Amino acid sequence: MDGIALLTVTVLAIFVGFEVVSKVSSTLHTPLMSGANAIHGIILVGAIIVAGQASDPWVLAVALLAVVLATANLVGGFVVTDRMLEMFRGRKRVAPPGAKSEPIKPEGSASESKERTR
């Protein structure tokens, strides 16, 4: 393929990708992000293999750049996924200031029966 055809395919892929991603609801974002992280892991392995077999210094430089960028993308994806999952977890209840926090005792325990007899 010549350069114009490759550029055309790249521009069309950018537009299609933007339209598809912008239509994803926030509920589906986290599972899709996890799947994308798995794909980036495969890309990272491929970049490492290419870097290991590179004989030309330019190929090695580009492969090492690909390793760095794939690693940053992979780690960033997991950080974003973790933050999204934090949003779905319940918030911890905070006791009002000055309130005593007493441990919960099971009903019928020995300490409870002693307190009743006092």
Secondary structure, 3 states (H helix, E strand, C coil): CCHHHHHHHHHHHHHHHHHHHHCCCHHHHHHHHHHHHHHHHHHHHHHHHHHHHCCCHHHHHHHHHHHHHHHHHHHHHHHHHHHHHHHHCCCCCCCCCCCCCCCCCCCCCHHHHHHHHC
